[in-house]
Amino acid sequence: MEVPADLVLVGHVLDAWRLDGSVKVAPYSADASALLAAREWWFDVKGAVRSFDVVSAKAHGSTVTARLVGIVDRDAAEALKGARISVPRRYFPATDDGEYYWVDLIGLAVVNLADESFGTVVELTETGAHQNLVVRDEGEGGKPVERMIPFVDAYVKTVDLAGRRIVVDWQADY
């Protein structure tokens, strides 16, 4: 079976759940709708990637519990502990204008209004008030420079996913 090119990492298996082979999953987003909507999950178990059809999946507090075709007992479920789970992008709900999935922002180049390069987005962080872009550049002499730029309209002027670029109203000395 060919692994889809558009897989997005959405969570990992915490442990077995019950005796029937169900698994307990930690989603990587507070909105687990893509994970819950997908009927096929792709598991990376120590570098070996394989898919499982989903019999059922439901939210359980901040986790998701699921039954998978072919996983019929607790031992089989425990063998998946720690496996990373990905789903094809088509299961993600469409975003509204000005909304982005974090996974789409990672790797984008960041420049300011003067076209000074700040590097690329390496991750996003959540604070109580807003999200922050974590932007890393190799800097002078090979010493990495890392900036945290609030991902809010006051600072983020354009996000061009197709052009793989974000323009911010930010200065190098901030």
Secondary structure, DSSP 8 states (H G I E B T S, - for coil): ----TTEEEEEEEEEEETTTTEEEEEESSS--HHHHH-SEEEEEETTEEEEEEEEEEEEETTEEEEEETT--SHHHHHTTTT-EEEEEGGGS----TT---HHHHTT-EEEETT--EEEEEEEEEE-SS-EEEEEEE--GGG--EEEEEE-STTTEEEEETTTTEEEES--TT-
